[in-house]
Amino acid sequence: MSSGAIVNNVKAYEITEGAGVTVHRTIGTPALRNLDPFVMLDHFGSDNPNDYIAGFPDHPHRGFITFTYMIDGHMEHRDSMGNKGDLRSGAAQWMKAASGVIHSEMPKQEDGLMRGFQLWINLPANEKMADPEYQEFSPEAFPVYESEGLRVKVLIGSYENVSGPIRDSVTDVEYFDVTLDKGKTFSHMLEIGKQEFLYLFEGDASLNGTAIPVHSLSVLEGNRKPEVTAESDSARFILVSGRPVGEPIVQYGPFVMNSEQEIQQAMADYRDGNLVQRKAAFIAD
């Protein structure tokens, strides 16, 4: 079986979200509208409080899953299901918005580095109006595979018989945080029919001898075994794969549905206070 190859390199767009937070977006831009089942990827990272202190006040979601991985920093999550989360360095949250969630993500720090990723994962039509769910995982919940010069934190899926705590039976997502020492190589057999990408966010690396641009997303061919090699003292990237839903994707802001009519309904539900059924639980402390 031939080795992996880069199909496309997508440079991040600088976007302002929430109450004025700067994020760097790759999936969900004019260069890459979606990569089914993924509809958005944001990378946030700054040690300047002006870039993140305003946070993400109350906002709605419907029709998809959000997966937030906090590499550095501290944020608080609150939602219309009554959940209150404490997302610290190395932790992650899995929120199935489905039929509707209103939530906030607000910094619990006034200085220092805040860094991480948020990935939006599409849901099929028969799951879009299901009940929402929320799961939060401490840094200790995620196992790590280690060999000489290689460290793989398994957030979703399995690597070398090491399995993460999150199971996605709908789109079969895998999500690894990989760190390599200089000259060391990481490889992983990608499954037939899956969409795959990697995002290099520390150091220099190459894929099968071709340099990978830092802070950009590299779309990989399916049914391949990419070999990523660190070219600097160390390199760090996320590798993510998932099985396409294969349905129409119609997105308007925080709503991801299958048709324009469903988007209009989501907007009307939010406007009329019908997006969630437990709104009082969100308002109460």
Secondary structure, DSSP 8 states (H G I E B T S, - for coil): --B--EEEEEE-EEEEETTTEEEEESTTBTTBS-BTTEEEEEEEEES-GGGTTT-EEEEEEBSEEEEEEEEESEEEEEETTS-EEEEETT-EEEEE-TT-EEEEEEES-SSS-EEEEEEEEE--TTTTTS--EEEEE-GGGS-EEEETTEEEEEEESEETTEE-SB--TTT--EEEEEEEETT-EEE----TT-EEEEEEEES-EEETTEEE-TTEEEEE-SS-B-EEEE-SSEEEEEEEEE----S--EEETTEEESSHHHHHHHHHHHHTT-S-S-HHHHH--
